[in-house]
Amino acid sequence: MKTLARFLVITCGVLFLVGTILGASFIWDAFLRTPSRDAESVVVTVEPGSATDNISVNLKKLELIPSRFGFKLYVRLIKATKDFQPGEFTIKEGSNYASIVSLMTSVASDEVTITFPEGLNIEQMTERIDMAFGDGQGQVWLEGLDDTKWEETFSFIFTDFMGFPLEGYLFPDTYRVSRSGFPDDLTYKLLTNFGEKLSPELRVEITNQGKTIHEVLTLASIVEKEVTTDADRAKVADLFWRRLDVGMALQADSTVHYIVGNDDKNVYTSDFDRSVDSLYNTYKYPDLPPGPICNPSLSAIKAVIYPEANDAWYFLTDAEGNVHYARTNDEQNENKVLYLK
């Protein structure tokens, strides 16, 4: 009996100790953990209708919480499983559960954080705006783009004959925007950021080359969609400029995808799509399209301003994303057989 009693006492002691440690760890993670001074900020996207489990998976993947179980336990304890708001939230690494959940369950505050990745077109931007500001707000923003006040405020804008006003001029980045100032506040910040990124040095270089900002942006948007690395962008930009100089069609799949609404780089343009009669169809018309097909990165813009001279006239991208260049159409056809299986 004494042995059994001693075993029970030890077992209870161990369980108590383990429980105390786990409890203390939970309390630390839930309420006391705080970001360090140099903690990074991470933007977290919550889709409409997201369950706590899905949110916890995303937070753990981004290394913003130490434990999915602990996070979900906290959410259940405060009965907030149905309170998460859709949108984008900026969270500092090292934040505790209480601060994270408070931020993500607050009824829409006046300020919203929204991120536009590089290479989105305006229609894709409206989808992100709907998610951040509410259904239908993307259309409200879109209608506000067709306003001459933006061209009066920002002298670099040229929108004649474009599919969407301001396409290409809305710089991809993360923005904090007040709901009370939406949609004009968002548009103003997008255009202001573009104006700052296109430095005076870049503008002088564009002028010295006898080109316009609109031409550079239009080609940069195509380069953005065609290739991904800085090195390839500079080479492809040179290839495209030379084609334009000799009156040769760019034959960029991305411009046709823009017309037909297909943004998949891995889908090659069909003969049917190439027959679409549009000035954006660079298979049909040997010139730059009327305007940009997306909002390009600074990398793509610089590649078009500072292209890398080379002797290739053709290129293609294989399934792994590697770019293969050719000097002649015969070489290009050989590459198609080798790399487009």
NULUM-514020 format. One record per residue: x, y, z of N, C-alpha, C in turn; residue in three letters. Coordinates in pm, whole numbers. Layout:
N
REC/X/Y/Z/X/Y/Z/X/Y/Z/ALA
...
***
This chain:
341
REC/82/-121/0/0/0/0/86/127/0/MET
REC/194/121/80/281/239/87/344/267/-49/LYS
REC/381/157/-119/442/173/-252/343/235/-350/THR
REC/217/187/-345/114/241/-433/85/387/-403/LEU
REC/78/416/-272/50/555/-231/163/647/-276/ALA
REC/286/597/-262/401/679/-303/398/704/-454/ARG
REC/361/598/-530/352/609/-676/247/712/-716/PHE
REC/131/707/-646/24/801/-678/65/945/-647/LEU
REC/137/959/-534/182/1094/-496/280/1149/-599/VAL
REC/374/1063/-641/473/1106/-740/406/1138/-873/ILE
REC/313/1049/-913/241/1071/-1039/164/1201/-1037/THR
REC/94/1223/-928/17/1348/-915/110/1469/-918/CYS
REC/225/1452/-854/322/1562/-851/374/1595/-990/GLY
REC/404/1487/-1065/455/1506/-1201/348/1571/-1288/VAL
REC/223/1520/-1277/114/1576/-1356/90/1722/-1321/LEU
REC/100/1752/-1192/81/1890/-1147/191/1979/-1205/PHE
REC/315/1926/-1200/428/2004/-1253/414/2027/-1402/LEU
REC/378/1920/-1476/360/1933/-1620/247/2030/-1652/VAL
REC/136/2015/-1577/23/2104/-1598/59/2248/-1570/GLY
REC/139/2269/-1466/181/2405/-1431/267/2465/-1542/THR
REC/359/2381/-1594/447/2429/-1702/366/2462/-1826/ILE
REC/275/2370/-1863/192/2394/-1981/103/2516/-1963/LEU
REC/47/2528/-1842/-39/2643/-1814/37/2773/-1821/GLY
REC/157/2771/-1764/240/2892/-1766/280/2927/-1909/ALA
REC/311/2822/-1988/348/2844/-2128/231/2904/-2206/SER
REC/111/2851/-2179/-7/2902/-2248/-33/3047/-2210/PHE
REC/-23/3079/-2081/-46/3216/-2034/55/3311/-2098/ILE
REC/181/3266/-2108/285/3348/-2171/251/3375/-2317/TRP
REC/218/3268/-2392/188/3283/-2534/59/3362/-2558/ASP
REC/-36/3346/-2466/-167/3409/-2485/-168/3556/-2446/ALA
REC/-93/3593/-2341/-106/3729/-2288/25/3806/-2273/PHE
REC/136/3739/-2249/257/3808/-2208/363/3823/-2316/LEU
REC/359/3738/-2415/460/3744/-2521/450/3877/-2595/ARG
REC/562/3943/-2621/561/4072/-2690/670/4074/-2798/THR
REC/648/4148/-2905/747/4155/-3013/876/4222/-2966/PRO
REC/987/4179/-3021/1114/4244/-2992/1119/4378/-3064/SER
REC/1217/4459/-3030/1226/4592/-3089/1243/4588/-3241/ARG
REC/1316/4487/-3291/1341/4478/-3434/1253/4373/-3502/ASP
REC/1140/4341/-3442/1050/4239/-3497/998/4281/-3633/ALA
REC/990/4183/-3723/937/4208/-3857/784/4212/-3855/GLU
REC/726/4291/-3944/581/4294/-3960/543/4204/-4077/SER
REC/440/4124/-4057/395/4030/-4160/249/4058/-4193/VAL
REC/216/4063/-4320/78/4085/-4363/8/3950/-4375/VAL
REC/-102/3935/-4303/-179/3810/-4303/-314/3836/-4368/VAL
REC/-350/3750/-4461/-477/3763/-4531/-579/3664/-4475/THR
REC/-696/3714/-4441/-806/3629/-4394/-917/3635/-4499/VAL
REC/-943/3521/-4560/-1049/3515/-4660/-1186/3517/-4592/GLU
REC/-1287/3570/-4658/-1422/3568/-4599/-1464/3425/-4565/PRO
REC/-1517/3406/-4444/-1564/3275/-4401/-1456/3180/-4353/GLY
REC/-1333/3229/-4336/-1224/3142/-4291/-1250/3088/-4151/SER
REC/-1225/2958/-4131/-1241/2895/-4000/-1116/2917/-3916/ALA
REC/-1132/2905/-3784/-1019/2924/-3693/-905/2830/-3727/THR
REC/-938/2707/-3765/-835/2609/-3798/-751/2657/-3917/ASP
REC/-816/2708/-4020/-743/2758/-4138/-656/2879/-4104/ASN
REC/-710/2965/-4020/-635/3083/-3978/-512/3042/-3898/ILE
REC/-529/2944/-3810/-416/2897/-3727/-308/2834/-3813/SER
REC/-349/2760/-3917/-251/2699/-4008/-167/2807/-4074/VAL
REC/-233/2913/-4122/-163/3022/-4189/-70/3096/-4094/ASN
REC/-117/3123/-3972/-35/3192/-3874/88/3111/-3835/LEU
REC/70/2981/-3820/182/2893/-3785/281/2886/-3900/LYS
REC/231/2878/-4022/318/2873/-4140/403/2998/-4151/LYS
REC/345/3112/-4115/416/3239/-4119/500/3263/-3993/LEU
REC/500/3162/-3902/577/3167/-3776/535/3283/-3687/GLU
REC/405/3312/-3687/353/3420/-3603/297/3368/-3470/LEU
REC/273/3237/-3461/227/3176/-3336/312/3052/-3308/ILE
REC/337/3023/-3179/418/2905/-3146/340/2775/-3151/PRO
REC/207/2783/-3137/128/2660/-3130/-11/2681/-3188/SER
REC/-48/2597/-3283/-185/2604/-3336/-285/2566/-3228/ARG
REC/-252/2463/-3150/-343/2418/-3044/-368/2530/-2944/PHE
REC/-260/2595/-2900/-273/2702/-2803/-355/2818/-2857/GLY
REC/-332/2851/-2983/-407/2961/-3046/-556/2928/-3052/PHE
REC/-588/2807/-3098/-728/2767/-3110/-794/2756/-2972/LYS
REC/-717/2711/-2872/-771/2703/-2736/-807/2842/-2685/LEU
REC/-719/2939/-2710/-747/3076/-2666/-873/3130/-2734/TYR
REC/-884/3106/-2865/-1001/3154/-2940/-1130/3094/-2884/VAL
REC/-1126/2964/-2848/-1244/2898/-2792/-1277/2954/-2654/ARG
REC/-1173/2977/-2573/-1195/3026/-2437/-1264/3163/-2436/LEU
REC/-1229/3248/-2531/-1292/3381/-2534/-1413/3385/-2627/ILE
REC/-1447/3266/-2683/-1565/3252/-2768/-1562/3347/-2888/LYS
REC/-1449/3341/-2960/-1431/3431/-3075/-1421/3355/-3207/ALA
REC/-1466/3230/-3208/-1450/3147/-3328/-1522/3204/-3450/THR
REC/-1628/3282/-3429/-1703/3335/-3542/-1683/3486/-3562/LYS
REC/-1583/3539/-3493/-1565/3684/-3495/-1456/3734/-3589/ASP
REC/-1384/3643/-3655/-1274/3687/-3740/-1327/3764/-3860/PHE
REC/-1259/3876/-3890/-1299/3963/-3999/-1215/3935/-4123/GLN
REC/-1274/3939/-4242/-1193/3923/-4364/-1110/4047/-4390/PRO
REC/-998/4027/-4457/-912/4139/-4491/-766/4106/-4473/GLY
REC/-683/4209/-4474/-540/4194/-4455/-499/4262/-4325/GLU
REC/-420/4192/-4244/-380/4241/-4113/-228/4237/-4101/PHE
REC/-172/4345/-4049/-27/4352/-4028/4/4313/-3884/THR
REC/78/4203/-3868/107/4148/-3736/257/4141/-3716/ILE
REC/303/4186/-3601/447/4179/-3570/483/4040/-3517/LYS
REC/598/3990/-3559/647/3863/-3508/665/3873/-3356/GLU
REC/620/3770/-3283/633/3769/-3138/510/3822/-3066/GLY
REC/405/3856/-3139/282/3904/-3075/212/3790/-3003/SER
REC/142/3821/-2895/68/3719/-2820/-68/3692/-2884/ASN
REC/-129/3582/-2843/-258/3544/-2901/-362/3653/-2881/TYR
REC/-364/3713/-2765/-466/3814/-2734/-460/3931/-2831/ALA
REC/-340/3980/-2859/-329/4095/-2949/-361/4056/-3093/SER
REC/-321/3935/-3132/-349/3890/-3269/-499/3874/-3290/ILE
REC/-563/3806/-3196/-707/3782/-3210/-784/3913/-3201/VAL
REC/-742/4002/-3113/-808/4131/-3101/-803/4207/-3233/SER
REC/-686/4205/-3298/-670/4274/-3426/-757/4212/-3533/LEU
REC/-760/4078/-3536/-827/4008/-3646/-977/3991/-3625/MET
REC/-1026/4028/-3507/-1170/4016/-3481/-1237/4150/-3460/THR
REC/-1157/4256/-3465/-1215/4389/-3444/-1308/4422/-3560/SER
REC/-1420/4479/-3527/-1511/4526/-3630/-1438/4636/-3706/VAL
REC/-1440/4624/-3835/-1362/4706/-3925/-1322/4842/-3868/ALA
REC/-1192/4859/-3846/-1140/4986/-3799/-1135/5082/-3917/SER
REC/-1101/5206/-3890/-1100/5304/-3998/-985/5280/-4094/ASP
REC/-875/5221/-4045/-758/5202/-4130/-747/5058/-4175/GLU
REC/-722/5040/-4302/-712/4907/-4362/-574/4891/-4426/VAL
REC/-513/4773/-4407/-386/4743/-4474/-416/4653/-4593/THR
REC/-364/4691/-4708/-389/4613/-4829/-260/4603/-4909/ILE
REC/-233/4484/-4963/-111/4459/-5039/-145/4424/-5183/THR
REC/-76/4488/-5276/-89/4457/-5418/44/4401/-5466/PHE
REC/52/4270/-5492/177/4213/-5544/211/4268/-5682/PRO
REC/336/4251/-5721/380/4296/-5852/311/4219/-5963/GLU
REC/274/4289/-6068/219/4223/-6185/69/4206/-6189/GLY
REC/-4/4260/-6089/-150/4250/-6094/-204/4352/-6194/LEU
REC/-311/4313/-6263/-380/4413/-6343/-492/4473/-6259/ASN
REC/-560/4572/-6313/-659/4645/-6234/-775/4555/-6191/ILE
REC/-819/4466/-6278/-929/4376/-6240/-890/4289/-6120/GLU
REC/-765/4243/-6117/-717/4163/-6005/-705/4248/-5878/GLN
REC/-672/4374/-5894/-665/4464/-5780/-802/4485/-5717/MET
REC/-907/4491/-5802/-1041/4512/-5748/-1084/4395/-5660/THR
REC/-1038/4274/-5693/-1070/4157/-5611/-1011/4171/-5471/GLU
REC/-889/4220/-5463/-825/4241/-5332/-893/4353/-5255/ARG
REC/-939/4453/-5327/-1009/4563/-5261/-1142/4515/-5205/ILE
REC/-1213/4430/-5278/-1339/4372/-5228/-1313/4296/-5098/ASP
REC/-1203/4222/-5092/-1173/4142/-4975/-1137/4231/-4856/MET
REC/-1067/4340/-4883/-1022/4426/-4774/-1128/4525/-4727/ALA
REC/-1206/4580/-4821/-1302/4685/-4787/-1447/4640/-4791/PHE
REC/-1471/4522/-4848/-1608/4472/-4856/-1653/4456/-5000/GLY
REC/-1742/4361/-5022/-1792/4332/-5156/-1848/4458/-5223/ASP
REC/-1811/4475/-5348/-1861/4588/-5426/-1773/4711/-5421/GLY
REC/-1680/4716/-5325/-1596/4835/-5312/-1489/4842/-5421/GLN
REC/-1454/4726/-5477/-1360/4726/-5588/-1417/4800/-5708/GLY
REC/-1546/4781/-5734/-1612/4850/-5844/-1621/4999/-5816/GLN
REC/-1646/5035/-5690/-1650/5177/-5652/-1515/5242/-5681/VAL
REC/-1409/5174/-5643/-1273/5225/-5668/-1247/5237/-5818/TRP
REC/-1286/5134/-5892/-1262/5130/-6036/-1330/5247/-6106/LEU
REC/-1451/5278/-6066/-1524/5389/-6128/-1455/5523/-6101/GLU
REC/-1387/5531/-5988/-1318/5655/-5952/-1188/5677/-6026/GLY
REC/-1139/5573/-6097/-1014/5588/-6172/-1034/5671/-6297/LEU
REC/-1154/5666/-6353/-1184/5738/-6477/-1219/5883/-6445/ASP
REC/-1120/5954/-6399/-1143/6091/-6356/-1023/6175/-6397/ASP
REC/-1048/6282/-6467/-938/6366/-6518/-857/6431/-6407/THR
REC/-910/6431/-6284/-837/6496/-6175/-702/6429/-6150/LYS
REC/-694/6296/-6178/-567/6227/-6154/-462/6274/-6255/TRP
REC/-504/6296/-6379/-410/6344/-6480/-369/6489/-6452/GLU
REC/-457/6564/-6389/-424/6702/-6353/-328/6706/-6235/GLU
REC/-341/6608/-6143/-256/6606/-6023/-121/6543/-6051/THR
REC/-119/6440/-6136/5/6367/-6164/36/6380/-6313/PHE
REC/136/6462/-6343/166/6497/-6482/219/6380/-6564/SER
REC/266/6275/-6498/326/6163/-6572/222/6069/-6632/PHE
REC/95/6088/-6600/-10/5995/-6645/-47/6021/-6790/ILE
REC/-62/5912/-6866/-114/5918/-7003/-209/5801/-7019/PHE
REC/-337/5827/-7042/-436/5718/-7042/-515/5705/-7171/THR
REC/-477/5777/-7277/-554/5771/-7401/-558/5630/-7458/ASP
REC/-676/5586/-7494/-699/5459/-7563/-668/5334/-7479/PHE
REC/-647/5350/-7351/-614/5235/-7268/-739/5158/-7230/MET
REC/-721/5028/-7202/-833/4944/-7160/-889/4990/-7027/GLY
REC/-801/5019/-6931/-842/5071/-6801/-762/5197/-6772/PHE
REC/-826/5302/-6723/-751/5421/-6683/-652/5386/-6572/PRO
REC/-532/5438/-6580/-427/5423/-6479/-362/5286/-6474/LEU
REC/-402/5192/-6561/-335/5062/-6565/-185/5086/-6586/GLU
REC/-102/5026/-6498/42/5040/-6508/101/5145/-6418/GLY
REC/19/5244/-6378/69/5355/-6297/44/5335/-6147/TYR
REC/-15/5223/-6110/-53/5197/-5971/52/5105/-5909/LEU
REC/145/5164/-5835/265/5089/-5796/236/4978/-5696/PHE
REC/283/4856/-5726/261/4742/-5635/336/4757/-5504/PRO
REC/262/4749/-5393/322/4769/-5261/215/4742/-5156/ASP
REC/252/4760/-5029/156/4750/-4918/115/4890/-4875/THR
REC/-15/4912/-4858/-67/5044/-4826/-159/5038/-4705/TYR
REC/-156/5144/-4626/-252/5163/-4517/-344/5276/-4559/ARG
REC/-474/5245/-4564/-571/5339/-4619/-689/5352/-4524/VAL
REC/-734/5474/-4503/-850/5496/-4417/-978/5465/-4492/SER
REC/-1073/5402/-4424/-1203/5374/-4485/-1275/5505/-4519/ARG
REC/-1258/5603/-4432/-1328/5729/-4453/-1276/5802/-4577/SER
REC/-1150/5775/-4615/-1093/5841/-4732/-1100/5758/-4859/GLY
REC/-1150/5635/-4847/-1160/5545/-4962/-1271/5596/-5056/PHE
REC/-1255/5590/-5189/-1145/5526/-5262/-1032/5620/-5304/PRO
REC/-1056/5752/-5296/-957/5846/-5348/-824/5837/-5274/ASP
REC/-829/5811/-5142/-707/5802/-5063/-617/5690/-5116/ASP
REC/-679/5577/-5152/-604/5464/-5204/-539/5499/-5338/LEU
REC/-617/5555/-5428/-564/5590/-5560/-451/5692/-5548/THR
REC/-469/5790/-5462/-367/5892/-5443/-236/5831/-5394/TYR
REC/-245/5738/-5300/-123/5675/-5247/-56/5586/-5351/LYS
REC/-135/5516/-5431/-80/5432/-5537/-3/5516/-5639/LEU
REC/-60/5626/-5681/3/5713/-5780/122/5788/-5722/LEU
REC/110/5832/-5598/220/5902/-5533/341/5811/-5520/THR
REC/316/5688/-5482/425/5591/-5468/494/5568/-5601/ASN
REC/415/5555/-5708/475/5539/-5841/562/5659/-5876/PHE
REC/510/5778/-5850/586/5899/-5880/717/5907/-5806/GLY
REC/719/5854/-5683/842/5853/-5603/940/5746/-5652/GLU
REC/887/5630/-5690/974/5521/-5735/1038/5554/-5871/LYS
REC/965/5623/-5958/1022/5664/-6086/1101/5792/-6062/LEU
REC/1222/5776/-6016/1307/5887/-5970/1338/5985/-6083/SER
REC/1385/6105/-6046/1425/6203/-6149/1531/6147/-6243/PRO
REC/1623/6065/-6189/1728/6007/-6272/1669/5915/-6379/GLU
REC/1570/5835/-6338/1506/5744/-6434/1430/5823/-6540/LEU
REC/1364/5929/-6499/1287/6010/-6594/1378/6078/-6695/ARG
REC/1492/6127/-6648/1589/6191/-6739/1641/6090/-6840/VAL
REC/1670/5969/-6792/1720/5865/-6882/1617/5828/-6988/GLU
REC/1490/5819/-6948/1383/5789/-7044/1377/5897/-7152/ILE
REC/1383/6023/-7110/1380/6135/-7204/1501/6133/-7296/THR
REC/1618/6107/-7240/1741/6104/-7320/1737/5994/-7426/ASN
REC/1662/5887/-7400/1650/5778/-7496/1543/5805/-7601/GLN
REC/1476/5919/-7590/1372/5954/-7687/1244/5875/-7668/GLY
REC/1224/5824/-7547/1104/5745/-7517/1014/5823/-7422/LYS
REC/895/5771/-7398/803/5831/-7302/784/5736/-7184/THR
REC/739/5791/-7073/710/5710/-6956/606/5604/-6991/ILE
REC/507/5642/-7070/400/5549/-7105/453/5431/-7187/HIS
REC/542/5459/-7281/602/5352/-7360/683/5257/-7271/GLU
REC/760/5314/-7181/842/5233/-7091/754/5147/-7001/VAL
REC/649/5206/-6947/558/5131/-6860/488/5019/-6936/LEU
REC/449/5049/-7059/378/4948/-7138/467/4827/-7163/THR
REC/592/4851/-7206/682/4738/-7230/721/4671/-7099/LEU
REC/738/4748/-6993/774/4690/-6863/665/4596/-6813/ALA
REC/540/4631/-6840/430/4545/-6795/432/4411/-6869/SER
REC/473/4412/-6995/484/4288/-7072/601/4206/-7022/ILE
REC/714/4271/-7001/832/4202/-6947/801/4141/-6812/VAL
REC/726/4214/-6729/687/4165/-6596/614/4031/-6606/GLU
REC/527/4018/-6704/445/3897/-6718/517/3785/-6792/LYS
REC/621/3818/-6868/687/3718/-6951/798/3642/-6877/GLU
REC/881/3712/-6801/995/3649/-6732/1005/3704/-6590/VAL
REC/1083/3634/-6505/1080/3667/-6362/1210/3721/-6303/THR
REC/1326/3683/-6358/1451/3726/-6297/1498/3859/-6356/THR
REC/1578/3933/-6279/1630/4060/-6328/1713/4042/-6454/ASP
REC/1795/3936/-6458/1882/3912/-6574/1799/3886/-6699/ALA
REC/1698/3801/-6688/1614/3770/-6803/1532/3891/-6846/ASP
REC/1486/3969/-6750/1408/4087/-6784/1489/4185/-6867/ARG
REC/1615/4205/-6831/1700/4298/-6906/1726/4247/-7047/ALA
REC/1744/4115/-7064/1768/4057/-7196/1641/4063/-7282/LYS
REC/1530/4026/-7224/1404/4026/-7300/1364/4169/-7337/VAL
REC/1391/4264/-7249/1361/4404/-7280/1439/4449/-7403/ALA
REC/1566/4412/-7410/1648/4449/-7526/1593/4382/-7652/ASP
REC/1556/4255/-7640/1498/4180/-7753/1371/4249/-7803/LEU
REC/1285/4288/-7710/1159/4354/-7749/1184/4490/-7813/PHE
REC/1275/4569/-7758/1304/4700/-7816/1352/4685/-7960/TRP
REC/1441/4586/-7984/1493/4566/-8119/1382/4522/-8214/ARG
REC/1292/4439/-8166/1179/4399/-8251/1096/4521/-8291/ARG
REC/1070/4607/-8195/992/4727/-8224/1064/4817/-8324/LEU
REC/1196/4826/-8311/1274/4912/-8399/1266/4869/-8545/ASP
REC/1257/4738/-8569/1255/4688/-8707/1114/4656/-8755/VAL
REC/1012/4688/-8673/874/4663/-8713/832/4518/-8702/GLY
REC/897/4444/-8616/867/4302/-8596/770/4289/-8478/MET
REC/669/4204/-8491/570/4188/-8384/635/4132/-8257/ALA
REC/591/4181/-8142/645/4132/-8014/607/3987/-7991/LEU
REC/488/3947/-8034/439/3810/-8016/450/3765/-7871/GLN
REC/396/3847/-7781/398/3816/-7638/265/3756/-7596/ALA
REC/270/3631/-7547/148/3565/-7503/73/3646/-7398/ASP
REC/149/3714/-7313/88/3787/-7202/-10/3893/-7248/SER
REC/15/3955/-7364/-77/4058/-7412/-209/3998/-7458/THR
REC/-202/3878/-7515/-324/3811/-7558/-400/3760/-7436/VAL
REC/-327/3710/-7337/-391/3666/-7212/-467/3782/-7149/HIS
REC/-412/3902/-7160/-477/4021/-7106/-613/4045/-7172/TYR
REC/-619/4020/-7303/-744/4041/-7376/-849/3938/-7336/ILE
REC/-808/3811/-7333/-904/3703/-7312/-927/3673/-7164/VAL
REC/-854/3741/-7075/-876/3723/-6932/-812/3600/-6875/GLY
REC/-701/3557/-6933/-630/3440/-6883/-493/3484/-6833/ASN
REC/-466/3465/-6703/-341/3514/-6647/-244/3400/-6616/ASP
REC/-267/3282/-6672/-183/3165/-6644/-64/3165/-6740/ASP
REC/57/3184/-6685/177/3187/-6768/205/3053/-6836/LYS
REC/154/2945/-6777/183/2813/-6829/90/2772/-6944/ASN
REC/-8/2857/-6975/-99/2829/-7086/-51/2906/-7209/VAL
REC/-15/2834/-7313/36/2899/-7433/-80/2947/-7520/TYR
REC/-57/3059/-7584/-161/3123/-7662/-200/3037/-7782/THR
REC/-327/3011/-7796/-376/2928/-7906/-389/3011/-8032/SER
REC/-399/2939/-8147/-419/3009/-8274/-549/3089/-8272/ASP
REC/-650/3036/-8202/-778/3107/-8193/-761/3239/-8117/PHE
REC/-690/3235/-8006/-669/3357/-7927/-588/3459/-8005/ASP
REC/-491/3411/-8083/-407/3503/-8161/-484/3574/-8270/ARG
REC/-601/3523/-8303/-683/3585/-8409/-769/3698/-8355/SER
REC/-774/3715/-8223/-856/3821/-8163/-810/3957/-8214/VAL
REC/-904/4035/-8263/-870/4165/-8321/-871/4271/-8211/ASP
REC/-754/4298/-8161/-738/4399/-8056/-599/4459/-8069/SER
REC/-589/4589/-8042/-458/4654/-8047/-364/4600/-7940/LEU
REC/-420/4527/-7843/-337/4463/-7741/-280/4329/-7790/TYR
REC/-325/4283/-7906/-279/4156/-7959/-146/4177/-8032/ASN
REC/-35/4146/-7965/96/4171/-8024/139/4063/-8123/THR
REC/53/3968/-8149/75/3876/-8261/19/3938/-8389/TYR
REC/-87/4012/-8373/-158/4068/-8489/-105/4206/-8528/LYS
REC/-65/4287/-8428/-20/4423/-8454/126/4440/-8410/TYR
REC/215/4477/-8503/359/4487/-8473/396/4620/-8407/PRO
REC/344/4644/-8292/373/4768/-8220/342/4746/-8073/ASP
REC/376/4843/-7992/336/4837/-7852/184/4845/-7843/LEU
REC/122/4775/-7749/-22/4792/-7728/-50/4933/-7675/PRO
REC/-177/4972/-7668/-211/5109/-7627/-162/5148/-7488/PRO
REC/-147/5048/-7401/-105/5078/-7264/-60/4953/-7193/GLY
REC/-18/4967/-7067/29/4853/-6988/-78/4746/-6970/PRO
REC/-33/4622/-6950/-125/4511/-6927/-127/4470/-6780/ILE
REC/-46/4536/-6699/-45/4512/-6554/29/4626/-6489/CYS
REC/43/4620/-6359/120/4721/-6287/256/4661/-6253/ASN
REC/359/4699/-6329/489/4631/-6318/571/4672/-6197/PRO
REC/668/4587/-6166/760/4614/-6057/866/4714/-6101/SER
REC/937/4769/-6004/1048/4860/-6036/1157/4783/-6112/LEU
REC/1172/4655/-6081/1270/4571/-6150/1242/4567/-6299/SER
REC/1117/4545/-6337/1081/4538/-6479/1097/4675/-6546/ALA
REC/1062/4780/-6474/1075/4916/-6529/1222/4947/-6557/ILE
REC/1309/4915/-6461/1451/4941/-6479/1510/4856/-6591/LYS
REC/1460/4733/-6606/1509/4646/-6714/1480/4707/-6850/ALA
REC/1364/4771/-6863/1326/4833/-6990/1406/4961/-7014/VAL
REC/1440/5030/-6908/1519/5153/-6922/1666/5120/-6946/ILE
REC/1714/5013/-6881/1854/4972/-6893/1862/4826/-6943/TYR
REC/1822/4801/-7067/1824/4664/-7119/1967/4613/-7139/PRO
REC/1979/4481/-7143/2110/4419/-7166/2121/4376/-7312/GLU
REC/2217/4433/-7382/2234/4402/-7524/2265/4254/-7545/ALA
REC/2199/4193/-7642/2223/4053/-7676/2179/4031/-7821/ASN
REC/2207/3912/-7875/2178/3888/-8017/2059/3795/-8038/ASP
REC/1978/3772/-7933/1861/3685/-7946/1743/3764/-8003/ALA
REC/1662/3696/-8085/1540/3756/-8138/1416/3681/-8092/TRP
REC/1437/3568/-8028/1327/3483/-7982/1361/3430/-7842/TYR
REC/1257/3394/-7767/1278/3328/-7638/1153/3249/-7602/PHE
REC/1169/3155/-7513/1056/3083/-7456/1092/3042/-7314/LEU
REC/990/3014/-7235/1009/2973/-7096/956/2832/-7079/THR
REC/1040/2744/-7022/997/2605/-7004/913/2590/-6877/ASP
REC/869/2468/-6849/779/2442/-6736/844/2474/-6602/ALA
REC/978/2471/-6596/1048/2502/-6470/1078/2650/-6455/GLU
REC/1040/2728/-6555/1063/2872/-6547/1195/2917/-6606/GLY
REC/1271/2825/-6668/1397/2862/-6731/1370/2923/-6868/ASN
REC/1444/3029/-6900/1426/3100/-7026/1533/3054/-7126/VAL
REC/1488/3022/-7246/1579/2975/-7351/1570/3072/-7469/HIS
REC/1687/3118/-7515/1693/3220/-7618/1734/3159/-7752/TYR
REC/1694/3227/-7860/1730/3182/-7994/1753/3302/-8084/ALA
REC/1849/3286/-8178/1880/3395/-8271/1795/3389/-8397/ARG
REC/1749/3268/-8430/1669/3252/-8552/1541/3177/-8521/THR
REC/1447/3184/-8614/1321/3113/-8597/1343/2962/-8594/ASN
REC/1441/2914/-8672/1473/2771/-8670/1521/2727/-8532/ASP
REC/1608/2808/-8472/1655/2776/-8337/1539/2778/-8238/GLU
REC/1448/2871/-8256/1332/2879/-8168/1246/2754/-8181/GLN
REC/1226/2707/-8302/1148/2585/-8323/1216/2464/-8260/ASN
REC/1349/2460/-8266/1423/2352/-8201/1404/2358/-8049/GLU
REC/1407/2478/-7995/1386/2495/-7851/1245/2451/-7809/ASN
REC/1149/2477/-7896/1012/2436/-7866/1004/2283/-7852/LYS
REC/1075/2213/-7945/1075/2067/-7940/1145/2017/-7814/VAL
REC/1255/2085/-7777/1336/2042/-7664/1272/2073/-7529/LEU
REC/1208/2190/-7517/1170/2240/-7385/1019/2252/-7362/TYR
REC/939/2241/-7467/795/2254/-7449/727/2120/-7475/LEU
REC/767/2021/-7400/711/1886/-7418/582/1871/-7340/LYS
***
